[in-house]
């Protein structure tokens, strides 16, 4: 487990029937044993990965996805299974109390928002569910961006022209908006001197 992972919930992992039928495979939920009420999932935002840490195993009797040839596989206890990567969203489904968490992929697509093979490896298993936020780093000189889901600063390549990127953490979209809305006192003074 990496230092920047956020524990967002504990329970038996499953997903709605509509995810399989529609081929999206975009959300998961955590249950207490019944399939009626979802357990709470911590509110997180941004881009990153969903990771299931298998705490207790059991045999899943789900038929799987016959058209894809996928069926549940029992994982090993203490195994970490990466479910997918993208931007977090939450969703409510008819007849179920609570909410599901999902990841919208970076590239537009209608199916496999999460990894179906990984989902069937942890179907009906007791898990700790983690969100691993992606930290984006940027070279202020050339603007090249690098991503890291461990929180560690990536090692940039050495460019043919001799340029070596000096990376700083890129502010999140929320931080960028906040900094644009609050002008610094020097910016306010400079602006007023031009009017």
C-alpha positions in Angstrom: 0.0 0.0 0.0 1.3 3.4 -1.0 1.5 6.4 1.3 -1.0 8.5 -0.6 -3.8 5.9 -0.8 -7.0 6.9 0.8 -9.2 4.2 2.5 -12.7 5.1 1.3 -14.7 2.1 2.5 -14.9 -1.5 3.7 -17.3 -4.2 2.8 -18.3 -6.9 0.3 -17.7 -5.5 -3.2 -20.2 -5.8 -6.0 -21.7 -3.8 -8.8 -25.2 -3.2 -10.3 -26.6 -5.6 -12.8 -27.0 -2.7 -15.3 -23.2 -2.4 -15.4 -22.9 -5.9 -16.9 -25.9 -5.7 -19.2 -24.8 -2.3 -20.6 -21.1 -3.3 -20.8 -20.1 -0.1 -19.0 -18.6 -1.8 -15.9 -18.2 1.7 -14.4 -19.1 1.6 -10.7 -18.8 -0.6 -7.7 -20.5 -0.6 -4.3 -19.7 -2.0 -0.9 -22.3 -4.1 1.0 -22.7 -5.6 4.4 -23.9 -9.0 3.2 -27.3 -8.1 2.0 -27.7 -6.6 -1.5 -30.2 -4.0 -0.4 -28.1 -1.3 1.3 -24.8 0.1 0.3 -22.2 0.8 3.0 -20.9 4.4 3.1 -18.0 5.4 0.8 -15.8 8.3 1.8 -16.3 11.4 -0.4 -13.2 11.8 -2.7 -12.6 13.9 -5.8 -10.2 14.0 -8.7 -8.3 11.6 -10.8 -6.8 8.4 -9.7 -7.1 4.6 -9.3 -9.6 2.4 -7.3 -7.8 -0.5 -5.6 -9.4 -3.4 -3.7 -7.4 -4.9 -0.9 -8.7 -8.4 -0.3 -9.4 -8.9 3.4 -11.5 -12.1 3.4 -12.3 -14.5 0.5 -15.3 -16.6 -0.3 -16.6 -18.4 -3.4 -18.7 -16.2 -5.6 -21.7 -18.0 -7.2 -22.3 -15.3 -9.8 -22.6 -16.7 -13.3 -20.3 -14.0 -14.7 -20.4 -12.4 -18.1 -21.2 -15.3 -20.4 -20.8 -13.3 -23.6 -17.3 -12.2 -22.6 -16.3 -15.5 -21.2 -15.7 -13.9 -17.7 -16.5 -15.6 -14.5 -15.5 -14.9 -10.8 -12.1 -16.1 -9.7 -11.3 -16.3 -6.0 -8.3 -14.1 -5.2 -5.8 -14.6 -2.4 -6.2 -12.9 1.0 -4.2 -9.7 1.3 -4.0 -9.3 -2.5 -4.3 -5.8 -4.0 -6.4 -5.6 -7.2 -6.4 -2.5 -9.3 -9.9 -1.9 -10.6 -9.3 1.0 -13.0 -8.1 4.6 -13.4 -10.0 7.8 -14.2 -12.0 10.6 -12.7 -14.2 9.9 -9.7 -17.9 10.1 -9.8 -20.7 8.8 -7.6 -24.0 7.3 -8.7 -27.3 6.2 -7.1 -29.2 3.3 -8.6 -33.0 2.5 -8.4 -34.1 0.5 -5.4 -30.7 0.6 -3.7 -30.1 2.8 -0.6 -26.7 4.5 -0.8 -24.3 5.3 -3.6 -21.8 3.6 -5.9 -18.4 4.9 -6.8 -16.9 4.9 -10.3 -14.1 6.2 -12.5 -14.7 7.8 -15.8 -11.8 7.0 -18.1 -9.7 9.7 -19.7 -10.5 8.7 -23.3 -14.2 8.6 -24.3 -15.6 5.1 -24.4 -18.9 3.4 -23.7 -17.6 0.2 -22.1 -15.0 -1.1 -19.6 -14.7 2.1 -17.6 -13.3 -0.2 -14.9 -11.4 -3.5 -15.7 -14.0 -6.3 -16.0 -11.4 -9.0 -15.4 -10.3 -7.3 -12.2 -13.9 -6.9 -11.1 -14.6 -10.6 -11.5 -11.5 -11.4 -9.5 -12.9 -9.6 -6.5 -16.6 -10.1 -6.9 -18.3 -10.8 -3.5 -15.0 -10.6 -1.6 -14.6 -8.6 1.6 -12.3 -5.7 0.7 -10.8 -2.4 1.9 -11.4 -0.1 -1.0 -8.8 2.6 -1.7 -8.6 5.6 -3.9 -5.0 6.4 -5.1 -5.1 10.0 -6.3 -2.9 10.8 -9.3 -0.4 13.6 -8.6 0.5 15.5 -11.8 3.9 17.1 -12.1 4.8 19.8 -14.6 8.0 21.3 -16.0 7.4 25.0 -15.7 9.9 25.6 -18.5 8.5 23.4 -21.3 5.1 22.6 -19.9 5.5 18.8 -20.2 3.3 17.0 -17.6 4.1 13.7 -15.8 1.7 11.7 -13.6 2.4 9.5 -10.6 -0.1 7.5 -8.6 2.4 6.8 -5.8 2.8 10.4 -4.8 6.5 10.2 -5.7 8.1 12.6 -8.1 8.7 10.8 -11.4 12.0 10.8 -13.2 11.7 12.7 -16.4 13.6 11.5 -19.5 16.7 13.3 -20.8 15.6 15.1 -24.0 17.8 15.0 -27.2 18.1 18.8 -27.2 19.7 18.6 -23.7 16.7 20.0 -21.9 16.2 18.5 -18.5 12.7 19.0 -17.0 12.6 20.5 -13.5 9.3 19.3 -12.0 7.0 20.9 -9.6 3.6 19.6 -8.4 0.8 20.8 -10.7 -2.0 22.4 -8.8 -5.4 20.6 -9.0 -8.2 22.2 -11.1 -9.8 23.4 -7.8 -6.5 25.0 -6.7 -6.1 26.7 -10.0 -9.6 28.1 -9.9 -9.1 29.3 -6.3 -5.8 31.0 -7.1 -7.3 32.8 -10.2 -10.3 34.1 -8.1 -8.1 35.6 -5.4 -5.7 38.1 -6.9 -2.5 38.8 -5.0 -2.1 42.3 -3.5 0.8 43.0 -6.0 -1.5 41.9 -8.9 -4.3 44.1 -7.6 -1.9 47.1 -7.4 -0.5 46.5 -10.8 -4.0 46.3 -12.3 -5.1 49.5 -10.6 -2.1 51.4 -11.9 -3.1 50.6 -15.5 -6.6 52.0 -15.2 
